[in-house]
Amino acid sequence: MRIECDSKALQWFKSELGVNSGDAIRFFVKYGGESVVQPGFSLGISLEPPKNVVAAAEIDGITLFVRDEDAWYFDGKNLSITQVADDVEYMVV
Protein backbone atom coordinates (compact mmCIF):
# COMPACT_ATOMS: atom_id res chain seq x y z
CA MET A 1 0.00 0.00 0.00
CA ARG A 2 1.24 3.47 -0.92
CA ILE A 3 0.14 6.90 0.21
CA GLU A 4 0.32 9.70 -2.35
CA CYS A 5 -0.53 13.35 -1.70
CA ASP A 6 -0.36 16.20 -4.20
CA SER A 7 1.26 19.52 -3.26
CA LYS A 8 -2.07 21.40 -3.16
CA ALA A 9 -3.56 18.88 -0.74
CA LEU A 10 -0.46 19.12 1.43
CA GLN A 11 -0.84 22.90 1.45
CA TRP A 12 -4.49 22.44 2.49
CA PHE A 13 -3.36 20.35 5.48
CA LYS A 14 -0.87 23.05 6.42
CA SER A 15 -3.40 25.88 6.24
CA GLU A 16 -6.49 24.08 7.59
CA LEU A 17 -4.89 21.84 10.21
CA GLY A 18 -1.83 23.92 11.00
CA VAL A 19 0.60 21.06 10.37
CA ASN A 20 4.29 21.79 9.99
CA SER A 21 7.44 19.89 9.27
CA GLY A 22 7.85 17.20 11.93
CA ASP A 23 4.09 16.64 12.36
CA ALA A 24 2.19 13.50 11.40
CA ILE A 25 -1.31 12.91 10.03
CA ARG A 26 -3.02 9.60 10.63
CA PHE A 27 -5.71 8.30 8.26
CA PHE A 28 -8.06 5.98 10.14
CA VAL A 29 -11.29 4.09 9.52
CA LYS A 30 -14.47 5.40 11.08
CA TYR A 31 -17.98 3.99 11.12
CA GLY A 32 -20.44 5.85 8.88
CA GLY A 33 -20.06 8.13 5.93
CA GLU A 34 -19.84 7.25 2.29
CA SER A 35 -17.29 5.01 0.64
CA VAL A 36 -17.19 2.90 -2.47
CA VAL A 37 -14.35 0.92 -0.91
CA GLN A 38 -16.04 -0.38 2.25
CA PRO A 39 -19.76 0.48 2.51
CA GLY A 40 -20.74 1.94 5.87
CA PHE A 41 -17.23 3.19 6.65
CA SER A 42 -15.15 6.23 5.71
CA LEU A 43 -11.78 7.81 6.45
CA GLY A 44 -11.01 10.19 9.27
CA ILE A 45 -7.83 12.12 10.01
CA SER A 46 -6.05 13.04 13.21
CA LEU A 47 -2.76 14.62 14.18
CA GLU A 48 -0.79 12.10 16.21
CA PRO A 49 2.61 10.45 16.29
CA PRO A 50 3.12 7.38 14.07
CA LYS A 51 2.57 4.04 15.80
CA ASN A 52 2.02 0.52 14.41
CA VAL A 53 2.45 1.88 10.88
CA VAL A 54 1.49 -0.27 7.88
CA ALA A 55 1.99 2.48 5.27
CA ALA A 56 3.56 5.93 5.37
CA ALA A 57 4.83 8.73 3.20
CA GLU A 58 6.92 11.71 4.23
CA ILE A 59 6.31 14.83 2.17
CA ASP A 60 7.91 18.17 2.99
CA GLY A 61 8.76 16.85 6.47
CA ILE A 62 5.16 15.83 7.22
CA THR A 63 4.43 12.13 7.75
CA LEU A 64 1.16 10.74 6.39
CA PHE A 65 0.38 7.27 7.72
CA VAL A 66 -2.08 4.42 8.25
CA ARG A 67 -1.91 2.07 11.22
CA ASP A 68 -1.95 -1.68 10.76
CA GLU A 69 -5.40 -1.97 12.42
CA ASP A 70 -6.90 0.11 9.57
CA ALA A 71 -5.23 -1.73 6.67
CA TRP A 72 -8.34 -3.89 6.06
CA TYR A 73 -10.21 -0.83 4.77
CA PHE A 74 -7.80 -0.36 1.87
CA ASP A 75 -7.94 -4.03 0.81
CA GLY A 76 -4.43 -3.87 -0.66
CA LYS A 77 -5.07 -0.66 -2.59
CA ASN A 78 -3.32 2.73 -2.38
CA LEU A 79 -4.47 6.01 -0.83
CA SER A 80 -4.35 9.06 -3.09
CA ILE A 81 -5.03 12.52 -1.64
CA THR A 82 -5.76 15.50 -3.88
CA GLN A 83 -7.22 18.95 -3.44
CA VAL A 84 -10.63 19.51 -5.02
CA ALA A 85 -12.05 23.05 -4.80
CA ASP A 86 -11.69 24.12 -1.14
CA ASP A 87 -11.37 20.62 0.29
CA VAL A 88 -9.33 17.45 -0.06
CA GLU A 89 -10.46 14.20 -1.65
CA TYR A 90 -9.34 10.74 -0.54
CA MET A 91 -9.35 8.06 -3.19
CA VAL A 92 -8.52 4.41 -2.65
CA VAL A 93 -7.15 3.10 -5.94
C-alpha positions as CSV (number, residue, x, y, z in Angstrom):
1,M,0.0,0.0,0.0
2,R,1.2,3.5,-0.9
3,I,0.1,6.9,0.2
4,E,0.3,9.7,-2.3
5,C,-0.5,13.4,-1.7
6,D,-0.4,16.2,-4.2
7,S,1.3,19.5,-3.3
8,K,-2.1,21.4,-3.2
9,A,-3.6,18.9,-0.7
10,L,-0.5,19.1,1.4
11,Q,-0.8,22.9,1.5
12,W,-4.5,22.4,2.5
13,F,-3.4,20.3,5.5
14,K,-0.9,23.1,6.4
15,S,-3.4,25.9,6.2
16,E,-6.5,24.1,7.6
17,L,-4.9,21.8,10.2
18,G,-1.8,23.9,11.0
19,V,0.6,21.1,10.4
20,N,4.3,21.8,10.0
21,S,7.4,19.9,9.3
22,G,7.8,17.2,11.9
23,D,4.1,16.6,12.4
24,A,2.2,13.5,11.4
25,I,-1.3,12.9,10.0
26,R,-3.0,9.6,10.6
27,F,-5.7,8.3,8.3
28,F,-8.1,6.0,10.1
29,V,-11.3,4.1,9.5
30,K,-14.5,5.4,11.1
31,Y,-18.0,4.0,11.1
32,G,-20.4,5.8,8.9
33,G,-20.1,8.1,5.9
34,E,-19.8,7.3,2.3
35,S,-17.3,5.0,0.6
36,V,-17.2,2.9,-2.5
37,V,-14.3,0.9,-0.9
38,Q,-16.0,-0.4,2.2
39,P,-19.8,0.5,2.5
40,G,-20.7,1.9,5.9
41,F,-17.2,3.2,6.7
42,S,-15.2,6.2,5.7
43,L,-11.8,7.8,6.4
44,G,-11.0,10.2,9.3
45,I,-7.8,12.1,10.0
46,S,-6.0,13.0,13.2
47,L,-2.8,14.6,14.2
48,E,-0.8,12.1,16.2
49,P,2.6,10.5,16.3
50,P,3.1,7.4,14.1
51,K,2.6,4.0,15.8
52,N,2.0,0.5,14.4
53,V,2.4,1.9,10.9
54,V,1.5,-0.3,7.9
55,A,2.0,2.5,5.3
56,A,3.6,5.9,5.4
57,A,4.8,8.7,3.2
58,E,6.9,11.7,4.2
59,I,6.3,14.8,2.2
60,D,7.9,18.2,3.0
61,G,8.8,16.8,6.5
62,I,5.2,15.8,7.2
63,T,4.4,12.1,7.8
64,L,1.2,10.7,6.4
65,F,0.4,7.3,7.7
66,V,-2.1,4.4,8.2
67,R,-1.9,2.1,11.2
68,D,-2.0,-1.7,10.8
69,E,-5.4,-2.0,12.4
70,D,-6.9,0.1,9.6
71,A,-5.2,-1.7,6.7
72,W,-8.3,-3.9,6.1
73,Y,-10.2,-0.8,4.8
74,F,-7.8,-0.4,1.9
75,D,-7.9,-4.0,0.8
76,G,-4.4,-3.9,-0.7
77,K,-5.1,-0.7,-2.6
78,N,-3.3,2.7,-2.4
79,L,-4.5,6.0,-0.8
80,S,-4.4,9.1,-3.1
81,I,-5.0,12.5,-1.6
82,T,-5.8,15.5,-3.9
83,Q,-7.2,18.9,-3.4
84,V,-10.6,19.5,-5.0
85,A,-12.0,23.0,-4.8
86,D,-11.7,24.1,-1.1
87,D,-11.4,20.6,0.3
88,V,-9.3,17.4,-0.1
89,E,-10.5,14.2,-1.6
90,Y,-9.3,10.7,-0.5
91,M,-9.4,8.1,-3.2
92,V,-8.5,4.4,-2.6
93,V,-7.2,3.1,-5.9
